Amino acid sequence: MTSQSGARSRYNVKLVRPVLTCPGLNWSEIHPAPPHTITGGGDRERNSVHLSAPGGESAHHSAQINTLPLREDILKSIESDSCRSHDLTYEHVKVYLVSLNPIRILKHEADEEKGETARLSSFVGAVAIGDLVKSTLGPKGMDKILVSHGRNAGQVEITNDGATILKSIGVDNPAAKILVDMSRVQDDEVGDGTTSVTVLAAELLREAEKLIELKIHPQIIIAGWRKATQVARDALTAIAMDNRRSSNVMWFFSFSSADQARFHEDLLNIARTTLSSKILSQHKEYFSKLAVDAVLRLKGSGSLSAIQIIKKTGGTLEDSFLDEGFLLDKKVGVHQPKRVENARILIANTPMDTDKIKVFGSRVRVDSMAKIAELEVAEKEKMKDKVNKILKHNCTVFINRQLIYNYPEQLFADAGVMAIEHADFDGIERLALVTGGEIVSTFDNPEMVKLGQCDVIEQVMIGEDTLLRFGGVALGEACTIIIRGATQQILDEAERSLHDALCVLAATVRESRIVYGGGCSEMLMANAVQTEAAKTPGKEAVAVEAFARALQTLPTTIADNAGYDSAQLVSELRAAHSQGRNSMGLVLLSASEAAEMILRVDDIIRAAPRKREQDRGR
């Protein structure tokens, strides 16, 4: 290898570890070396590296440690292919020397973001998700119109439910996906608070971005947040009111009449708070009572599977009602009984034509039309055998998830059995639960099958539709809420709103502690965290203070969305209490944990798409 002076030198990968990187340069064949002598230009010792400039010419630049800072004219001389020796300093070196050329460890088409770039990308994605749903927060929050593409092209949803909005959008940013998944878990566990938890997590990351710019290490921020989270939880626990008098799940029914009335009123207030930001806000008194009555029928079990929701277009929202039975949106077959008492129900999920030869979908070579008739007769005999197996179960009602077909339907009518086909899967699962039966797929062992039971099955009319009502089911707490409305979009949003209220009420029955909402609890926690920040030494105090500012964002956003002066209202909240929700503890934890996870990121690697391999048989 030739130096500027023409001397030959030997290079060993040793000692000198990092080297300067500069945009625009093609750095290749980089060799660190121990101190050695280059002859031809005067004898002297130095650490030497070989740099290849864009013009293709090579130059040796000494890497003396603790020398003067690198000057701008040195970089310009290198970029202009001027090959001169200059001193490089430790302050400018960034890349470790490992081999002659950069090593690529990722697959082709995979990319990577590192360090501050990765962290900034995470912050931007998470904050964007928070800003997306922020305007839907609170009783005066706005709605979003979601328009589907692809298979459901043209389908329109109007909602302000945070979980629904985040599930419907496609996100590519990894941090944004974390917030979407967090809101989904919040919706599954509690049923409400999805917007609050997303906005709080986004605000925490917005504050973290400011702290990172102040050169505060992410681990210090996380330590401060964990301390703030514990302080906030303790403050929330201290003000919580508990109506529970016993650990028994039936504790509510052991109350005195006065205590029951007080707790019933608390449940109504919680339902009103949940529905205040929904489409049902104009009818929250009516639907709050409906939701509380449905949840109290569960008798402390909290199993919302026993509550069926059916949507029927027509009428108004106030035409909705609670039916103390199980409704199935199906009709009975032709010439079959319309009412069955003391019903024994066989529930199945199996095709009735398992053994059927698909004559009209197959190619069959026959000598005459009589042969086709013989094939049809043989198929009918097979289907008749299956019907006889079903009748051996001694059932009076047969409900199948799949089709039954005309001929078996006639056989069931002749036997006096009510047969219902093509019941939706959720419907038969819930029906099996409330009637105490089980879903079967074969009929060979009648003695091993448990039939469902109910006192009466009858047809009922709702609007212009006919439904089946199962009364006196084994699961006595089972009930059905029928929602009426003008359009399908109104029905869908009303169902989501009512589902949130039911989930919150069921959670309240299980965990009876309640706190004031409307921004009061958040302000209380923020004040407690700020007090703790004043006692915390070092940089950790700055992180604790940032946590308090993020908490104050929730009441501020609620006020902004309502069109009020948020600064004035937030100051009034320090003394004023309003009615609210009981889920802030879980929202606080989820938001903090999700924000911590994103804050720890310093590298984002997007894997290359897997290439489809050609079939070996081809």
Buried (B, 14 or more C-beta within 10 A) or exposed (E): EEBBEEBEBEBEEEEBEBBBEBEEBEBEBBBBBEEEEBEEEEEEEBBBBBBBBEEEEBBBBBBBEEEEEBEEEBBEBBBEEBBEBBBBBEEBBEEEBEEEEEEEEEEEEEEEBEEEEBBEBBBBBBBBBBEBBBBBBBBBBEBBEBEEEEEEEEEEBBBBBBBBBBBBEEBEBBBBBBBBEBBBBBBEEBBBBBBBBBBBBBBBBBBBBEBBEEEBEBEBBBBBBBBBBEBBBEBBEEBBEEBBBEEEBEBBEEBEEEEBEEBBEBBBBBBBBBBBBBBBBEBBEBBBBBBBBBBBBBBBBBBBBBBBBBBBBEBEBEBBEBBBBBBBBBBBBEEBBEEBEEBBBBBBBBBBBEEBBEEEEEEEEEEEEEEEEEBBEEBBEEBEEBBEBBBEBEBBBBBBBBEBBEBBBBBBBEBEBBBBBEBEEEBBBBBBBBBBBBBBEEBEEBEEBEBBBBBBBBEBEBEEEBBBBBBBBBBEBBBBBBBBBEEEBBBBBBBBBBBBBBBBBBBBBEBBBBBBBBBBBBBBBBBBBBEBBEEBEEBBBBBBBBBBBBBBBBBBBBBBBEEEEBEEBBEBBEEEBEBBBBBBBBBBBBBBBBBBBBBEBBEBBEEEEEEEEEEEEE
